């Protein structure tokens, strides 16, 4: 079982004072960047790309990103309160 470490990251836009909370689960080599308590606070209307930048997670198209268990290719997708963002890096082996 993968434990989810959660943290609070608040990104407030000066014009937008509303915040939302989402769950974040970074897998594999990214686990060390999981926020404490597995959740972050973001400005309302934040995108997947903004979350990744805020957590300093550099990804390539080979990374699998899902929102609420559904694969999401559009990193400009707007997240909403209660979403679960999961990032899975490529796995090598042989």
Secondary structure as GFF3:
##gff-version 3
##sequence-region A 1 94
A	DSSP	beta_strand	10	11	.	.	.	ID=ss1
A	DSSP	beta_strand	19	26	.	.	.	ID=ss2
A	DSSP	three_ten_helix	28	33	.	.	.	ID=ss3
A	DSSP	three_ten_helix	36	38	.	.	.	ID=ss4
A	DSSP	beta_strand	39	43	.	.	.	ID=ss5
A	DSSP	alpha_helix	48	54	.	.	.	ID=ss6
A	DSSP	beta_strand	64	67	.	.	.	ID=ss7
A	DSSP	beta_strand	70	71	.	.	.	ID=ss8
A	DSSP	beta_strand	84	88	.	.	.	ID=ss9
###
